[in-house]
Amino acid sequence: LKWAVQLLPPPRAPAAMGASAMQLLKWAVQLLALAYFLTQAYDIRLFAVREYGKVIHEFDPWFNFRAAQYLVDNGWHKFINWFDTKVWYPLGRPVGHTIYPGMQVAAAVIYHSLEALGAPMSINDVCVFIPAWFGVSATFLAGALTREATQSNAMGLGACAIMAVIPAHLMRSVAGGYDNESVAVTAIILTFYCWCRSIRNASSWPVGFATGFAYVFMVATWGGYVFVVNLVALHAAVVTLSCMARDKDDELKGLHKAYSLFYVIGVAGAVQIPVVGWTPLKSLEQISALLVFLGLQVLAFCAARRGKMTFMEYNMLRFKIAGVAVGVLAVVAACLWPTGYFGPLSSRVRGLFVKHTRTGNPLVDSVAEHQATSPDAYWNYVHYCGYWAVPGIIIAAANAAVPPGRGAATSFLMLYLAVTYYFSSKMTRLVLILGPPTAMAGGVFIGWLFDQIGAPLEDDEPTDNKVAEAKPAEPEPEAKQTGKKGKAKGKPAPTPPKKKSAKDGNDIKEALKFFKTKEGRNIRAGVGAVVLLGTWSFWGSFQRHSWELAEYSLSHPSIMYKVRLKTGEQVILDDYREAYYWLSSNTRPSARIVAWWDYGYQITGIGNRTSIADGNTWNHEHIALLGKALVSPQPKAHDILRHIGDYVLVWAGGGGDDMAKSPHLARIGNSVYPDTCGEEDPTCSKFGFDHFGPTPMMQRSLLYRMCKEGQKEGGKEVTVNPKYFKLSFVSKFGKVRIYEIQNVSKESRTWVRENRDPSGRGYYPPALKELLSTKQDFAQVEDFNRKGGKKNAYTRYVEESGGR
């Protein structure tokens, strides 16, 4: 009993008990605030569900849903070996080897878990809600990472408050938007949190295991994993240089272990994903991470041999061994380079580092979200948070400089914000990855204000007098005696140093010391309250902007949306699903639907019919064949399409219809089939609109005639020749038209079916052999490994014009 009593805490004084109660109250308030922000994060993402029901949105999410359904129905083994013959006709697609499966695996795990818990939910509903669920988790992790970098609960909560509603994250995380990025943002922040946690101090390195596994999940989820591995590698290099400059071997050893665990586990897991393969060790986009890994191994080797070397001797050893290592790497790289071992930079990645906005690939250049980000887009997606991030990052840096600050995590936050801002300026789509660091930096600023307001509640700092009273008096050093004449030998006892004044260079220390006193804390609270009141109206504006954008813009499924008729009546326009349902009910299950690649995922996902191309865009030449057919005159288009399709589906009725996209179709077709527009017209300017309306080439095209049939142009009615194509369906509001191809080649259909190889891969029918012989395989600007490849006219134009 006596021993047990000793384990109990000593009785608290009344003041201590009051402080403890205040601390409990503070934690309770913080937990309630966290719960409120997470609830906000979920609620703001449900507008689409409340308005339109549990509907999958847009284009890519329909493929993701279809793949998740296949995984749930058939299991992992069949999924990873799935060759889909209903897409990219007649070629097909090895889905299991060309997909990032992390999102589908997450959906399947949630689906089966809910079933096991007795709360079953359809796979459609699981896929609809996953973006909202992961939006909440990303919000929590953003707060955790901010807390790790600043050691402030208020700053972490500030990050949660912003991340919950910032449009840059909402744009890919509203319910129904079942896209890779909706899950990937959570995986990104989780990886970054684990990384910063693993280098908190020299003994934190075992968290590197978690960093590696979080990164594997990230790799399995989205191609943006390249950004993640490079940012971690860059930060590891920065921290390494800092440790070397400060001669902090213990910190460097911890960093070496943490990064090695992350890299080895991450790469070992990444190469198991078929779509990734061995690219972590071969791609120039990821080679920096490998170089940092090898560099840390060299430094660890040097550290093991340091012994009693001086700092200068130790640096000389590092320099010599590093020189040998660099020489070996140079020889290995020189031997591998001619073999084509290193993969080139992709056009999308290359576009992030060039001054112009065109990459030389007309397919990539045709996508609006691949264009440079405008100031209006920044305002729309980050709003006032962009301004709050500036003082926030300064406060974080200053906070890290005050012991015991976490400089490594803070420097990561600074790098995170700087790098994502640069990349987001190059491509509108990448504003998505700017959202989290902007929320974190802005959250630091907002949290700092609340920290100042709460300063009077902090414990009193001990004064100099109290510290002096607490310390026992130290005996004065005695002079060493000699054996002769009793005189002191050596130097006399040193006199105590004079107390330095602020004029001696201690102004900052004195100021910091003052602001920890009761009077200083009251001043901080006053200043914080004034600044917070000044910021409050901007905070309200940001909140209103985010909620309105979420409700009226970001939550529209695009596959259906509200419109107002001339009568003033508001209705839901559902033409696109109506068309796909018509295909499902009125065509043969084996029907092949010709349409621009944008709609391929919806054709297979909703209509359950075979598509010619889709948003995977893995085969540029095949899309070029489709583009050439659609912009050709009717007879020539029919000669192509009768061998690969049964119906043609077009989007009409204005807005983002096929007419708006048609110049891109022409350029893409011309990039492989030069006779589409001609070598002398790389941008296909002859296909489009001029001052007099559509150009002659456009007027003759199949796409124009299908979209405009029944309308008058130049005094004449636009018609489609029923000898080639027969109108079969027009949607309620005229947004979609479907034409049946006449005189379809049964021989070509039979030949494709009978000549698939064992894996399911198909080939073009012999009837298209003559046309295919005229194509030039696409070579884009970055194909520097290509030997003797002739670049198309559009690519040469981009090179010569500087992409303007």
PyMOL commands that set and color helices and strands:
alter all, ss='L'
color gray80, all
select helices_A, chain A and resi 2-7+14-43+47-52+60-80+95-98+102-116+123-150+153-163+167-170+180-198+205-221+225-246+249-270+279-282+287-304+311-339+347-350+362-365+368-370+375-382+385-401+407-426+428-453+455-457+464-470+502-504+507-514+518-554+575-586+597-605+620-631+634-641+658-672+696-700+702-708+746-754+766-772+793-801
alter helices_A, ss='H'
color red, helices_A
select strands_A, chain A and resi 480-481+488-489+561-564+570-573+592-594+610-611+647-651+689-690+693-694+712-713+716-717+725-730+736-741
alter strands_A, ss='S'
color yellow, strands_A
deselect
rebuild
show_as cartoon
